[in-house]
């Protein structure tokens, strides 16, 4: 789970950049929650129930795929959870 390093990455184990994204689609149920004054946690929970992948989880999925490392995700992906 750690980069091995090579001549191209100067021994760091990283080459280039990869984006980590959390896409929040506003559906009708979410729109209703927002309009009725629901808390941000309630809105977030609904978004996750509808398939949104939280930012840190998206990063960890990339680490599992070998695109990055867990250490890099934890160092660079900030959440308010």
N, C-alpha and C positions, 0 to 999 in steps of 0.2 A: 504493500500500500504506500510505499514511499518511492519517489523518483530515483532512478538509478544513476542518472547523469550520463553525459556523453560530450563529445567535442562540440556539438551544435548548441548545447544549452550551457556550456561552460561548467559542467559538473553539477548544476543545480537540480536537474531532473525536470525542469520546466522549459517549454519552448512555445512561445506565442501566448495568446490569451484566449480564454473561453468565457463566454457570458453565462451568468446564472440568473434565471428569471423567475419571477412570481407573477403570473398573469391573472388578474382579477376581473372577471367578466360580470357586469351588473345585469343580472337576470331580473325577471319580474318579482320573484320572492325576495330577492335582496333589495330591490327598489322599494318594496313595501316595508321591509324592516327599517331602511334608512328613513323613509317618510314618517314612520311612527315613532322615531326617536330611539330605536334599539341601540344597545351599546356596541362599541366597535368589536368586542369579543363575540357578541351574538352574530354580527354580520360576518365576521371572519369564520366562525363555525359553520355558518350556512354556505359560505363560499367553498370551504373545504369539503362539506357534504356534497356539493355540486361538482367536485372534481378538481378544485384548485390545488396545486401542489405548493406548499409553503417554501419560501426561499431556501432555508437551510436544508430541508429535505431534498429539494432539487439539486443543491450542491452535493449532498451526500450520495445521491443517485449517480452523479457524474463521477464521484470518487469510486463507487462500486464498479462502474464501467471502465475504470482505468484512465479516464480523461484527466483527472487531477488526483490529489491526495486528501485524506480526511484532515490532515494538519493544515493544508492550504485553505480548505473550506472554512474550518473553524477560525482561522486567522483573518479571513477576508470577508466572510458573509456575516453581516451584523443583523440581529433581530431584536425586537422589543419584547419577545416572549418571556 
